[in-house]
Amino acid sequence: MTHLTYPSALPSTQPEKEPLLHLPILLFSPARSIDNILLSREIQARLECGSDITAALPLTDSALVLIDCREVSAANIQFWFNQLSADGHKAPPCALINCSRNSDHERLIEWPQLRGIFSRNTAGTLFYQGLQHIREGDLWFCRRLCQDFLRRRRYAPSHNVLHNPGLHFTQREQQMLHGIYAGLTNGAIAIQMGLSEHTVKSHMYNLFRKIGVKSRLEVSNWLRDCYPFITRRQSCSDG
């Protein structure tokens, strides 16, 4: 990987840069290979952080998870992401290691919890540099993947993107907007917020009226343009 960048502007469920320095690193290796056991120990020594190896994917966001593409298929990783979303769990931040060029694993860049992809031939120094940037809240993808992602995602906006729409949302409304932006179902949002699905639908209706849209599809299109401008200041009243 010769040209690397770590832009923080790629779509993400997180509105701001989110440092992960407080999280330990968990290396997912079903085979518990000698290479990965040694890698886990070296990560701990190089980055001076907690590091361990596991044969089971976690269900909480209590660690930065490194997934070895030689041992786990892209389909299984996607299934895990989908399962966490459907169950209302907050997916842990992840990075892929030992990724082959033009593989299905690279297509997982679409998932916002994926913070970086390291190819099989990434030099050791560059690997630890990239891993540290991820821990500091950056993204770490090669220029080729970033260019491909942007070419597919750029379009003529349907709203004015040069000014703040001026809408202010309660903390609960912000949570719902983040959930919609992340592609969660109403049921998953209800589980995440500790509410009934009926209550979520009621709040959604009021939220749609505030934005001036009539459907979930319309609010998704609105979010594509306006998500960066959503105020994160908590309202005095909780909707």
ChimeraX attribute file (.defattr): number of C-alpha atoms within 10 A of each C-alpha:
attribute: neighborCount
match mode: 1-to-1
recipient: residues
	/A:1	17
	/A:2	9
	/A:3	8
	/A:4	15
	/A:5	15
	/A:6	19
	/A:7	12
	/A:8	16
	/A:9	12
	/A:10	15
	/A:11	16
	/A:12	19
	/A:13	17
	/A:14	12
	/A:15	16
	/A:16	12
	/A:17	13
	/A:18	13
	/A:19	13
	/A:20	19
	/A:21	16
	/A:22	13
	/A:23	17
	/A:24	18
	/A:25	24
	/A:26	22
	/A:27	29
	/A:28	24
	/A:29	23
	/A:30	15
	/A:31	13
	/A:32	14
	/A:33	12
	/A:34	10
	/A:35	9
	/A:36	17
	/A:37	15
	/A:38	11
	/A:39	16
	/A:40	21
	/A:41	14
	/A:42	14
	/A:43	18
	/A:44	15
	/A:45	12
	/A:46	11
	/A:47	14
	/A:48	10
	/A:49	14
	/A:50	16
	/A:51	21
	/A:52	18
	/A:53	21
	/A:54	15
	/A:55	12
	/A:56	10
	/A:57	16
	/A:58	16
	/A:59	15
	/A:60	12
	/A:61	15
	/A:62	17
	/A:63	20
	/A:64	24
	/A:65	26
	/A:66	24
	/A:67	23
	/A:68	21
	/A:69	23
	/A:70	15
	/A:71	14
	/A:72	16
	/A:73	14
	/A:74	17
	/A:75	12
	/A:76	10
	/A:77	17
	/A:78	15
	/A:79	12
	/A:80	16
	/A:81	20
	/A:82	15
	/A:83	14
	/A:84	18
	/A:85	21
	/A:86	17
	/A:87	16
	/A:88	21
	/A:89	17
	/A:90	15
	/A:91	20
	/A:92	19
	/A:93	21
	/A:94	23
	/A:95	23
	/A:96	25
	/A:97	21
	/A:98	17
	/A:99	20
	/A:100	16
	/A:101	14
	/A:102	9
	/A:103	11
	/A:104	14
	/A:105	21
	/A:106	19
	/A:107	13
	/A:108	18
	/A:109	20
	/A:110	12
	/A:111	16
	/A:112	16
	/A:113	21
	/A:114	22
	/A:115	26
	/A:116	23
	/A:117	30
	/A:118	26
	/A:119	18
	/A:120	15
	/A:121	14
	/A:122	17
	/A:123	13
	/A:124	9
	/A:125	8
	/A:126	14
	/A:127	18
	/A:128	16
	/A:129	14
	/A:130	23
	/A:131	23
	/A:132	17
	/A:133	19
	/A:134	23
	/A:135	22
	/A:136	15
	/A:137	17
	/A:138	22
	/A:139	23
	/A:140	25
	/A:141	24
	/A:142	18
	/A:143	16
	/A:144	12
	/A:145	18
	/A:146	17
	/A:147	11
	/A:148	10
	/A:149	15
	/A:150	11
	/A:151	10
	/A:152	8
	/A:153	10
	/A:154	8
	/A:155	8
	/A:156	6
	/A:157	12
	/A:158	11
	/A:159	13
	/A:160	10
	/A:161	13
	/A:162	8
	/A:163	9
	/A:164	12
	/A:165	14
	/A:166	9
	/A:167	10
	/A:168	15
	/A:169	22
	/A:170	18
	/A:171	18
	/A:172	17
	/A:173	20
	/A:174	19
	/A:175	15
	/A:176	22
	/A:177	23
	/A:178	19
	/A:179	21
	/A:180	19
	/A:181	19
	/A:182	18
	/A:183	15
	/A:184	20
	/A:185	16
	/A:186	21
	/A:187	19
	/A:188	19
	/A:189	26
	/A:190	20
	/A:191	17
	/A:192	18
	/A:193	16
	/A:194	11
	/A:195	12
	/A:196	13
	/A:197	17
	/A:198	12
	/A:199	11
	/A:200	20
	/A:201	14
	/A:202	10
	/A:203	16
	/A:204	18
	/A:205	14
	/A:206	13
	/A:207	21
	/A:208	15
	/A:209	12
	/A:210	12
	/A:211	14
	/A:212	12
	/A:213	16
	/A:214	12
	/A:215	12
	/A:216	13
	/A:217	11
	/A:218	13
	/A:219	19
	/A:220	18
	/A:221	16
	/A:222	18
	/A:223	17
	/A:224	14
	/A:225	15
	/A:226	20
	/A:227	19
	/A:228	16
	/A:229	16
	/A:230	17
	/A:231	18
	/A:232	14
	/A:233	11
	/A:234	14
	/A:235	14
	/A:236	8
	/A:237	9
	/A:238	10
	/A:239	13
